[in-house]
Structures are given as structure tokens and as C-alpha cells.
Amino acid sequence: MSELKVTPMKPRMQAEEASGAGVSIQAKVEAAAATAAINPEELRREHAQRQQEQQERIEELDRDTLHRLLYQMVLIRRFEEKAAEAYTLGKIGGFCHLYIGQEAVAVGALGALRPDDYVLTSYRDHGHSLAKGTSPDEVMAELYGKAGGCSAGKGGSMHLFDAGVNFLGGHAIVGGQIPLATGVAFAAKYRGTDQVTLVFFGEAAVNQGAFHESLNMAQLWKLPCIFICENNQYGMGTSLERAMSLQDVSQKAPAYNMAGEFVDGMDVLDVYQATKRAVERARTESLPTLLEIRTYRFMGHSMSDPGNYRTRAEIEKHQERDPIVVFRTNLKEKGTLDDAAMNDIEQRVREAVERALQFAESSPEPAPEELFTHIYANPPRQDA
């Protein structure tokens, strides 16, 4: 497993540095300042290395799989762009957290699953829901708050849910989905199935007690759960460096004697292969894994976030490794994708997104009596 030494993915401290042994506070501050300065030539070499590694991975997969991964990433990107337009027009209310820039994480990870495996995630959930198989029509209608949405218009952007594809929801409480996913994995093991549970969360959730309790229980009880820290390096407007003492999230796994891995979240095939390894471990040995997938969101935390805590130069630096552009370029260079195939993908995506928009526009509002449904498993009798 290779790792980046310079940005766009932040360098990691060596184990002896992370332990703090023999390293003064001043030395750590100076080291952090040194890594913030990027050598353009070193960055170019880094990009070239990562490009070569992705091209080698391309040779290991069939054309249909590669095209499916690209289609899903393009679908999520165009869907989110259209959602942003609808939000600015007032068609979508409440909070709306876009997934632009992080598409390789959901697509790569969920591409390694079986249809009957379970997925839970946080409130930035549009991409995960689409990658798990929820119809773009139902996702867009849910954003609109319409009855045709996957949560009947009552969940909205942060609470997509589709039991039909075992997508067990977006969760707005930071870290709240982590113990829930641990329970789902326990249930699968208790029933004797070989289903695997994936749970996505941001790096800010790692500071929650529920994260640590869940990892401890999952390893102790040997549960088939894969914990995926989708590290986009900012918790709302607070950078990782300001909020976490040990910024290498994958190194938290050894504290629980758990398998862990650091993954390039701007490379869909790196994510795909790392998740496949974790899935195999979970399915055959009933063992959990912690994956730190380092990525970057190109948009603000939500549609209402002006993003003044980041510079344009920082964003553009990360956009140089746009996961869709990099993957598309490498597929073309390897002769696995031509202009006609790419145009076909773009056309199918445009049609799917336009259908979703029309479906959302035409779907009815939830009926007033829906306020009282889906509250109790056994609703009280009206005459009681």
C-alpha cells in the first residue's frame, strides 16, 4: 500500500512522531509549517506516481466494471450540480450537503459490496444512496420533500432511506450512525448470514465517544462491520489540524487491535480494492476494519456555507486530482474508454438527471395526515 507524501492528501506523521516521544511542541509546529509549503515539482511527481498506480489497477478489471464505476461517479456529480441549481431556485429547502469531489469514495466502496449488504452514512448522503441503487427519481423527490421520495418526502436531504436496497439511512447526528451500524453487523452475525455492513462518517465524528465504543465492541465481538472515515479534512469550517491530536485516523485502529488502512479517496480504484480487502475479511472471518479514506470536498460544508476558511488556491490544488477527470483520463490512455463511450455515459447521465428532476417536480406533496404515520410501530387506536 502506498501513501501520499505531499498534498493533496496531507502527509502523515511517522509512528515515532505520532507518539510524541522526543518531539517538542515547537518541533511539531515547525514540521506542520514545513509540510504546508508545497514543492510544485514534487507535487507533479506525486501526481504522476498516483496516475501510474491507477493505470496498473485498470489492467486488473474488466471494461464493464470500469465503465460502471465511471458512470456512477458522473451520475453523482451531475445530480449534485442539478440539486445545487434547484436549491438556489428555492425548490429544495432546509440543509443540503453536496458530495462534489468525494464521488470516488462512495462509488469505489459500494462497488465492492453485494446487493444484500448494508450501508449507513451521515447527512452528506446523496452519493451513497445513488451508488447503493436508490433511483435518482426518488432521491431528487426526497430533496424536494415530495411524496414520491425514498422517505416519502419526510426526511429530506439529510435523511434518505431505502430499505429496498439495504440503505439504512443518512443520519444527521454526528457519529450517531456508527453504533447503529455496529448493531446491524451484530444482527447479521446473530442471524448467521454473511452480510457485511459499511458505515461512512466524517473525520469530525472520530472525536465522538460513540466511535471508540463501537470500534471496541466490533473487534471484541468480531463483527462484520467496515468503518469508513470519509476524511475530507474539514469538520464544517474547522480543519483537521485544529480539531484532532492524532490526525492519522487509520492509526486509531491498532488501539482496538483492529485492521486499518489509509486509502487515497481521489482514486476510485484504490478505494474499490481497499474495500474489497475489508469485505473479504468481514465476510469470511467476521472481523471489522477501519478505513481512513482521505478525500476533499470541492463545495462548502453545505449550500449555505460561503467557505471563507479555505483559499481558492487550496481548492484548485485539490481539483487537480478531480477523481472523475483523473479516472476518465487514465481509462482513455489505457484504451479502455473512447470519446464515443464517454459521450454515451454523459448522455445517459443527463437523461437520468432530467427524468429525476421532472419526477420531483410532478410528484405530489405529502398528504397532511402523513404527519402521523411512521411514528409508532404499532399505532395507538384512534378510539382508545
Secondary structure as UniProt FT lines:
FT   TURN            7..8
FT   HELIX           15..18
FT   TURN            19..22
FT   HELIX           25..36
FT   HELIX           40..58
FT   TURN            59..60
FT   HELIX           63..88
FT   TURN            89..90
FT   TURN            100..101
FT   HELIX           103..110
FT   TURN            111..112
FT   TURN            115..116
FT   STRAND          118..122
FT   HELIX           126..132
FT   HELIX           136..143
FT   TURN            144..145
FT   TURN            147..148
FT   TURN            150..153
FT   TURN            157..158
FT   HELIX           163..165
FT   STRAND          167..171
FT   TURN            174..176
FT   HELIX           177..191
FT   STRAND          197..202
FT   HELIX           203..207
FT   HELIX           209..220
FT   TURN            221..222
FT   STRAND          225..231
FT   STRAND          234..235
FT   TURN            236..237
FT   STRAND          238..239
FT   HELIX           240..243
FT   HELIX           249..256
FT   STRAND          259..264
FT   TURN            265..266
FT   HELIX           268..285
FT   STRAND          289..294
FT   TURN            303..304
FT   TURN            308..309
FT   HELIX           312..319
FT   TURN            320..321
FT   HELIX           323..333
FT   TURN            334..335
FT   HELIX           339..362
FT   HELIX           368..372
FT   TURN            382..383
//
